[in-house]
C-alpha cells in the first residue's frame, strides 16, 4: 500500500529545506574525497592516478546513470529515488573503509558512490523542488538548493580532515557512512507521486509525452550547446576538488591549507549560488553563464602565474568558489525555460551527464597528466582554454520557450 506521505502535495518550503539538506550532505561528503588521496596513497601504496581513476569512474557513473535516474524520478517520484540513493551512499562509504586495493576503491568510491549520487543531488532534488515553486522564484529556489552543496563543503570538508587526522581514513569513511544514512528520512520531505496535482498544475502547458520532449531537445541546437558548456563545468569542478590539495601540498604548503581552500570554495559558493540563482530570475541566463566561464578562465590564469602561497591559495579559493556552482541554477533554469518543467529531471539529467563526463576527464585526466609530466601545468592550461570556449558556446543559445515559439502557428 502506498504511504499517504507519498500521495499528498508536499509543502514547497519543506521540500526546499529537505532538498537543500540532502544536497548539503551528499556534496559536502563528496567534496572532501580529495583529502583521502594522500592517506590512501601512503597506506595502500596506490598512486594518484589510481585514486584519480576511482574519482573519475564515480563522476562518469554519476553522469551516465543520471538521465535514467531522472526519468525514474519523473515517473515514480523523487522521494523514493532519493531514499534509495541515500542508502546506497551509506553502503558505498562503509564498504570503502575496508578496501585494500585500487580495484576496491574503484568499485566503492567509484561505481557505488557514483550511482548513489544520482539520486541525492541536483537533478532529482531540483526536479522535485523547482516545479512546486512560483515561476518568479524558481531560480532563487534552485540557487538555495545548489548553495546547500556549498554549505556542506564548508562544514564537512574541515570535519572530514579532522576525522581523517583523528580516526584515520578508514574511520573517517565509516563516520561519513553514518551521516549519509540521514538522507533517507530527509527524502520524505521531497516525496510525492510524479503525477500529483502539484506537478500537473505546474506543467499543464508542457503536457506532452516524454518521447516528444526528448525529440524536441535533440532537435534544439541550444540544448547541445548547454551540454557542451556543462561538460567544461564538470571538468573544472572535478579537477580542482580532486587535485587542488595535492597541488598545494606539492608546492610545500601544509595539508591543512588544502582543506581550508576546499572549505572556502564551499563558503563563497553559498553566496555565488544564491546570487546566480537570483540572476536566473532577473537577467538573461545565457549571458550570465558566459560571464561565469570567462571569469573562471581569468581566475585560473592568475592563480597559475602567481607563486603558490597560503595567501594566493586563499584568494583563489574565494574567487573560484564564488563561480563554483553558479552554473547549476542557470543551466537548469535554461532547460526549464526552453522546454518547460514537466520533464526537468530527465532533460537536465542528460545535460548533467555531459557535466559528469567532463568531470571524468577532470579527475582522471589531470592525474594522468601529472603521471606523465610530473606537473599539473598542462592541466591548468587546458582548463583555462576550455573555460574560454564554454563562454563563447553559451552566447548563441536561442532561449525563447518552445511554447511561445509554437503559439503563433
N, C-alpha and C positions, 0 to 999 in steps of 0.2 A: 504494500500500500504506500502511495506517495505521501510524504510528510507534508502537512499544511504549510510548513515553513517554505517549502519549495513551490507552493501554488500561489500564495498571496503576493500582492505587489509590495516589494520592499521599499523602505524609505530611501529616497535618493541620498540623504545626508548620512544615514547609517551605512549604506553601500559605499559611499565615498570614503568614510572613515575606515571601514574594514578593508576596503580595497587598498587604501594608502598604507595601512599597517602590513598587509600581506606583502606588498611590493617592498616595504621597508625591510622586512626580514629576509625575503628572498634575495634581493640585490645587495643588502648590507653584508650578508654572509658571503655572497659570490665575489664581491669586490675585494674581499680580504684574502682570496686564494693565492694571490701573488706573494703573500707573506710566508707561505708554506714552501716556496721554491727552494730557498737555501737550506732549511732544516731537512727537507726530504732529500735533497741532493747529498747532504753530508751523511744522513742516516742510511739511506738505501743505496747510495752510490750511483744514482741515475743522473744523467746530465740535464742541463737546462732544456735541451732540445726535446728530451723525453717528457719532461714536465710540461713544456710548451705544447707538445703534441696532445697531451691529455686535455689541456685547456682548449686547444683548437678543436678537438673532437667534441668537447662539450658545446662549444659555440656552433659547430656545424650541425649537430643533432638538434640543438635548440632551434636552429633555423629551419632545417629540413622538415621537422615534425610540426612546426608551428602552424602552417596552413591547415593541416588535418585536425590538429587540436582546436584551432579556432573554429573550424566547421563543426566540431563536436559541441563546442560551447554555444554556437548559434542554434544548434539543433536540440541539445539536451539541457542547456542551461549552464552558466558559468560556475555556479556553486559546486556542482558535482565534479567538474573538471578541476577546480581549484583545490578541493579536498583531496582528490587523487594525487595532484601534483605535490601537495604538502607532505603526504605520506611517503611518496617516492623520494622526495628531497631528504627527509629524515633518514630513510633507509640507505640512500646512497652515501651520506656523510658517515653514518655508523659503520658501514662496510669498508669505507676508505680508511678508517682508523686501524684496520687490521691487515692492510695490503703489505706486500714485501717485494714488489717488482713494479717495473714501469707498466706492464700489462694490467696489473691490478689498479694502478692509478687511472689508466685509460678507461677501464670498464666502469669504475665507480665515479671518480670525479669527472670523467669524460662522458660516457654514454648515459649512465643513470641520472646524473645531475643535469645534463643537457635536456633529457626527456622531461624531467621533473619541472624544470623552469618554464617549459612551455605553458604549464597550467597555472603558474602563480606570478606571472609578470605582465608586461604591458598589454599584450594582445587580448588575453582573456579578461583581465581586470578592466581595462579601458572599454572593452566591448560590453561589459556589464554596467559600468558607471555612466559612460558618456550618453547613451541613448535615453537615460532617465532624467538627464538634466535639461533645463530650458536652453533653447538654441543659443541664446546670447551668453550662456555661462559654460558651454561645453569646453571651450578652450581653457578657461581657468580651472575647471574640474580636472581636465587632462593634465594640466600643469601641476596641480596639487598631488595627483596620484604619482606622476613622474618624480616630483620632489620627494615623495616617500622613499624612493630608492636612494636618494642623496642623504636623507636623514639617516637611513640605515648605514650608509657608507661612513658618515661622520661618527656615528655612535659605535658601530660594530667593528669597524676596522681597528681602532685602538683597542677595543675589547679583545679582538682576535689576537693582536700582538701580545697583550697581557696574558691571554690564555696559553699561547704558544710558549712564552717565557716561563710561565708557572706550571703548566700541565704537560708540556711537550706537545709536538704537533699532533700526536695521536689523541691525547686527551682533549686538545682543542677541537678536534673534529667531532668527538663524542658530545662535547658541550654544544657545539653547533647543531648536532642532530636533535638534541632536546629542544632547542629554540625553534628549529624548523617545524617540529611537530605542532607548535602553536598555530600554524597556518590552517590546520584542519578545522578547528572550531570557528576561526575567523571567516572561513569560507561560507558559513551560514549567512553572514551579512550581505553577501552578493548573490545568494541563492534565489533563483526564480526559474520558472519554466520559460523556455525560449519563446513560446507562443503566447506569453502573458499579455494582458491588455496594455501594460506599460510599453512594451516593445512594439505591439501592433499600432498603438496610437502614434508613437514617435516615428514609425516607419511607414505610415499609411501611404505616403507619396512614393515609396520605394518598393511596394509590394509586388515584386517580380520574382520569378523562380531564381534559385541560386545559379543555375547554369547560365541563365541570361545575364545575370550580374557579372559572372566571370567572363563571358564573351564581351560585354561592354568594356570591362577593364582591359582585357587583352587587346582590344582594338583602339585603345586610347594611348597616344604617344606619351602624354604626361605621366601616365601610370608607370611606364617603363623608365622614364627619367627619374621619377621618385625612387624606383628600385635601385637605379644606378647611384643616386646620391646617398641613399641609406646604406649601400654597400660600403662606401667610404667612411660613413659614420661608424659602422661596426669595426672596420679596420682600426680606426683611431682608438676607440674605447678599449678594445682587447689588447692592442699593442701597449698603450700607456698603463692600463690597470695590471697587466701581467708582468711587464718588464721594467716599469719605472723604478721599483725598489732595487732591482739588480743594477740598473743604470747608475743610480746614486751610490750604491754600495761599491761598484767597480771604481767610482771616482774617489773612493776613500772616505765617504761620508758614513756616519753612524747608521745602522739599520733602522733605528727609531725615526730617522728623518724620512725614510721611505714610507713608513707607516703614517707619519704625520702628513706627508704630502697627499697620500690617498684620502686621509680623513678631511683635509682641506678641500680637495676636489669635491667631496660629498657635501661639505658645508656650503661652499659657494654655489654648487649646483641647486641647492634648495632655492636660493634667490633666483638663479638663472632659469630654472624650470618654471617657476611661477611667473616670472617676468615674461618669458616667451609664450607661456600659456595664455596670459592676458593679451599679449601681442597677437596671438592667433585669432582672438575675438575682435581686434580693433584694426589691425593692419593687414595688408595683403601678404598672405603666408609665404608665398614663394620667394618674395624679396627678402623677408626676414631670414628664411632658410639660407639663401645665398650669402647673406651677410655673415651668418654663423660660420659657414665653411671658409670664407675669405679671412675672417678673424682668426680661426684656428690656424690657418697657414701662417699668419703673421706671428702668432704667439709661439708656435713651434720653431719658427726660424730664429726668433730672438733667443729662445732657450738654448738652441744648439750652438749659437755663435758666442754666447757668453760662457764664462767658466762655471762649472758645476760647484756651487757652494750652497750652504744652508739657506742663504737669502734668495738666490736665484731659483732654487727648488721650491721655496715657499711662494714666490711670486708667480712661477709657472703654474703651480697647483691652483692658486686662486684664480688665475686668468682662464686656464683650460677648464677649471671646474665650473665657472660661470657659463661656459659654452658646452658643457659636457653632454647633457641630455635634453637641452632645449629643442633639439631636432624632433623629439618624440611627439609632443603635443602639436607641433607644426605639421609634421608628416602625417600623423593620424588624422589631424584636422583637415588636411587637404584631401585625404582619401574620403572622409565623411562628407566634405563639402562637394566634391565632384560626383560621388557615386551614391550618397545617402548613407544612413547609419544602420539600415536593416541587416546588412551582411558585413558590418565593420570588422568583426573579429576575423572573418575569413579573408577579406581583401587586405586588411592591414597585416594579417598573418603572412600573406605572401610577400608583402613588402618587407616585413620583419625577417623573413627567411633570407632575403638578399642581405640584410644587415648582418645576419649571423654568418653567412658565407664570407663576408668581408672580415668578420671577427675571427674566423678560422685562419685566414691568411695573416691577420694582425698578430695573433697569438703564436701560431706555429712559424709563420714566415720570418718574423723578427728573430725568433730563436734559431732558425736555420741560417739567417744572415750572420748572426753572431758566431755560430759554429763554424761558418766558412771563412769569415773575415776577422774574427776576434774583436769586432766592434759593432756598435749599433748605428754608426753614421749613415750607412746606406738606407737603413730602415727609417731614420728621421727624414732623409731627403725624399724618399718615396712618399711618406706621409704628407709632407708639405705639397708635393706635386699633385697628388690626388685630391687634396683639400681644395686647391685652386680649380681643378677640373669639376669637382662637385658643385662649387659655387656657380660656375658657368652653366652647368646642366640644369639647374633649377630655374634659371631665368625664363626659358621659353615655354614652361608648362602652361597649358591652357586650363585655367582653374574655374571656368564657368560651370556651374552644376549641370549635369546632363538633363535633369528635369526641366530647367529653364531653356536649354538649347532645343529640347523637343517640343516645348509648348507652342511656338508659333506654327509648327506644322500641324 
